[in-house]
Amino acid sequence: VQLVESGGGLVQPGGSLRLSCAASGFTFSTYAMSWYRQAPGKGRTLVATINSSGSSTNYADSVKGRFTISRDNTKNTVDLQMDSLKPEDTAVYFCYVYLHLARRNYWGQGTQVTVSS
């Protein structure tokens, strides 16, 4: 199993970024996918989750209305569109999957997002 994130970077407050996670090594369309983030000196927290078909999503209260998670089961990718970014969104963002059939979870290597003027 491999999860590879891309799209992080430095952006000014109010700006936008789009993160992407390319997945391989498992049947992507079978599993829900999530994005987590870890701010400096803090624990890893759930940002957004999308179900296997893409028909249902959930968001942390702190990002509702600003972030959108989506997936493409033909390309085995899950994206996180981040708009109206705030300095408190600064963190390393991780792609995550729990393979419930194998009872194992996997993380990507993370991508840094920095929101600063």
C-alpha atoms as a printed R data frame, in Angstrom:
    type eleno elety resid chain resno       x      y       z
1   ATOM     1    CA   VAL     A     1   0.000  0.000   0.000
2   ATOM     2    CA   GLN     A     2   1.277  3.423  -0.898
3   ATOM     3    CA   LEU     A     3  -0.226  6.875  -0.335
4   ATOM     4    CA   VAL     A     4   1.614  9.808  -1.890
5   ATOM     5    CA   GLU     A     5   0.500 13.358  -1.146
6   ATOM     6    CA   SER     A     6   1.278 16.409  -3.236
7   ATOM     7    CA   GLY     A     7   0.212 20.023  -3.559
8   ATOM     8    CA   GLY     A     8   1.361 21.594  -0.316
9   ATOM     9    CA   GLY     A     9   3.168 24.896  -0.116
10  ATOM    10    CA   LEU     A    10   3.153 28.451   1.172
11  ATOM    11    CA   VAL     A    11   0.015 30.536   0.697
12  ATOM    12    CA   GLN     A    12  -1.221 33.860   2.026
13  ATOM    13    CA   PRO     A    13  -4.229 34.067   4.345
14  ATOM    14    CA   GLY     A    14  -7.418 33.925   2.323
15  ATOM    15    CA   GLY     A    15  -5.743 31.935  -0.424
16  ATOM    16    CA   SER     A    16  -6.368 28.432  -1.743
17  ATOM    17    CA   LEU     A    17  -4.470 25.201  -2.186
18  ATOM    18    CA   ARG     A    18  -5.431 21.812  -3.561
19  ATOM    19    CA   LEU     A    19  -3.861 18.706  -2.080
20  ATOM    20    CA   SER     A    20  -3.889 15.387  -3.869
21  ATOM    21    CA   CYS     A    21  -3.222 11.846  -2.661
22  ATOM    22    CA   ALA     A    22  -2.367  9.089  -5.131
23  ATOM    23    CA   ALA     A    23  -3.153  5.639  -3.758
24  ATOM    24    CA   SER     A    24  -1.907  2.238  -4.862
25  ATOM    25    CA   GLY     A    25  -1.625 -1.308  -3.623
26  ATOM    26    CA   PHE     A    26  -5.251 -1.847  -2.635
27  ATOM    27    CA   THR     A    27  -8.728 -1.726  -4.167
28  ATOM    28    CA   PHE     A    28  -9.204  2.007  -3.831
29  ATOM    29    CA   SER     A    29 -12.922  2.097  -4.615
30  ATOM    30    CA   THR     A    30 -13.679 -0.199  -1.672
31  ATOM    31    CA   TYR     A    31 -12.480  2.071   1.113
32  ATOM    32    CA   ALA     A    32 -13.242  5.396   2.708
33  ATOM    33    CA   MET     A    33 -10.374  7.875   2.603
34  ATOM    34    CA   SER     A    34  -9.427 10.636   5.004
35  ATOM    35    CA   TRP     A    35  -7.207 13.647   5.382
36  ATOM    36    CA   TYR     A    36  -5.585 14.434   8.734
37  ATOM    37    CA   ARG     A    37  -3.325 17.264   9.779
38  ATOM    38    CA   GLN     A    38  -0.728 17.875  12.450
39  ATOM    39    CA   ALA     A    39   0.148 21.394  13.499
40  ATOM    40    CA   PRO     A    40   3.506 22.152  15.117
41  ATOM    41    CA   GLY     A    41   3.595 20.845  18.674
42  ATOM    42    CA   LYS     A    42   0.136 19.288  18.437
43  ATOM    43    CA   GLY     A    43  -1.380 15.896  17.786
44  ATOM    44    CA   ARG     A    44  -2.750 14.598  14.497
45  ATOM    45    CA   THR     A    45  -6.413 15.509  13.943
46  ATOM    46    CA   LEU     A    46  -9.040 14.447  11.433
47  ATOM    47    CA   VAL     A    47  -9.841 17.046   8.769
48  ATOM    48    CA   ALA     A    48 -12.200 15.294   6.357
49  ATOM    49    CA   THR     A    49 -13.464 11.858   5.319
50  ATOM    50    CA   ILE     A    50 -15.120 10.622   2.152
51  ATOM    51    CA   ASN     A    51 -16.863  7.281   1.754
52  ATOM    52    CA   SER     A    52 -15.898  4.697  -0.828
53  ATOM    53    CA   SER     A    53 -18.265  5.925  -3.538
54  ATOM    54    CA   GLY     A    54 -17.782  9.616  -2.856
55  ATOM    55    CA   SER     A    55 -21.443 10.114  -2.001
56  ATOM    56    CA   SER     A    56 -20.868 11.086   1.627
57  ATOM    57    CA   THR     A    57 -18.384 13.416   3.285
58  ATOM    58    CA   ASN     A    58 -17.642 14.640   6.789
59  ATOM    59    CA   TYR     A    59 -15.559 17.565   7.992
60  ATOM    60    CA   ALA     A    60 -14.035 18.885  11.168
61  ATOM    61    CA   ASP     A    61 -15.959 21.909  12.410
62  ATOM    62    CA   SER     A    62 -12.889 24.073  11.951
63  ATOM    63    CA   VAL     A    63 -12.847 23.537   8.163
64  ATOM    64    CA   LYS     A    64 -16.560 23.210   7.302
65  ATOM    65    CA   GLY     A    65 -17.524 25.517   4.467
66  ATOM    66    CA   ARG     A    66 -13.889 26.119   3.496
67  ATOM    67    CA   PHE     A    67 -12.494 22.675   2.608
68  ATOM    68    CA   THR     A    68 -13.876 20.127   0.153
69  ATOM    69    CA   ILE     A    69 -12.812 16.496  -0.067
70  ATOM    70    CA   SER     A    70 -13.366 14.576  -3.305
71  ATOM    71    CA   ARG     A    71 -12.195 11.378  -4.950
72  ATOM    72    CA   ASP     A    72 -11.745  9.874  -8.390
73  ATOM    73    CA   ASN     A    73 -12.095  6.103  -8.282
74  ATOM    74    CA   THR     A    74 -10.924  5.822 -11.889
75  ATOM    75    CA   LYS     A    75  -7.604  7.487 -11.034
76  ATOM    76    CA   ASN     A    76  -7.248  6.243  -7.432
77  ATOM    77    CA   THR     A    77  -6.890  9.751  -6.089
78  ATOM    78    CA   VAL     A    78  -8.417 11.725  -3.246
79  ATOM    79    CA   ASP     A    79  -8.156 15.508  -3.179
80  ATOM    80    CA   LEU     A    80  -8.603 18.213  -0.582
81  ATOM    81    CA   GLN     A    81  -9.561 21.630  -1.915
82  ATOM    82    CA   MET     A    82  -8.733 24.237   0.711
83  ATOM    83    CA   ASP     A    83 -10.174 27.733   0.347
84  ATOM    84    CA   SER     A    84 -10.173 30.800   2.594
85  ATOM    85    CA   LEU     A    85  -7.081 29.497   4.304
86  ATOM    86    CA   LYS     A    86  -6.165 30.808   7.741
87  ATOM    87    CA   PRO     A    87  -2.838 30.831   9.585
88  ATOM    88    CA   GLU     A    88  -4.246 28.206  11.942
89  ATOM    89    CA   ASP     A    89  -4.547 25.819   8.984
90  ATOM    90    CA   THR     A    90  -0.751 25.611   8.931
91  ATOM    91    CA   ALA     A    91   0.156 21.960   9.411
92  ATOM    92    CA   VAL     A    92   1.477 18.838   7.780
93  ATOM    93    CA   TYR     A    93  -1.426 17.189   5.970
94  ATOM    94    CA   PHE     A    94  -1.623 13.396   5.737
95  ATOM    95    CA   CYS     A    95  -3.651 11.061   3.578
96  ATOM    96    CA   TYR     A    96  -5.049  8.058   5.489
97  ATOM    97    CA   VAL     A    97  -6.822  4.802   4.819
98  ATOM    98    CA   TYR     A    98  -8.064  2.061   7.135
99  ATOM    99    CA   LEU     A    99  -8.270 -1.233   5.312
100 ATOM   100    CA   HIS     A   100 -11.003 -2.772   7.458
101 ATOM   101    CA   LEU     A   101 -10.801 -6.142   5.726
102 ATOM   102    CA   ALA     A   102  -7.121 -6.454   6.663
103 ATOM   103    CA   ARG     A   103  -7.514 -4.455   9.904
104 ATOM   104    CA   ARG     A   104  -4.578 -2.275   9.003
105 ATOM   105    CA   ASN     A   105  -4.183  1.427   8.537
106 ATOM   106    CA   TYR     A   106  -1.790  3.367   6.349
107 ATOM   107    CA   TRP     A   107  -0.512  6.934   6.216
108 ATOM   108    CA   GLY     A   108   1.106  8.973   3.515
109 ATOM   109    CA   GLN     A   109   4.370 10.784   4.156
110 ATOM   110    CA   GLY     A   110   2.610 14.130   4.573
111 ATOM   111    CA   THR     A   111   2.747 17.455   2.770
112 ATOM   112    CA   GLN     A   112   3.448 20.795   4.440
113 ATOM   113    CA   VAL     A   113   0.901 23.588   4.200
114 ATOM   114    CA   THR     A   114   1.966 26.989   5.511
115 ATOM   115    CA   VAL     A   115  -0.464 29.913   5.634
116 ATOM   116    CA   SER     A   116   1.387 33.139   6.256
117 ATOM   117    CA   SER     A   117   1.685 36.656   4.945
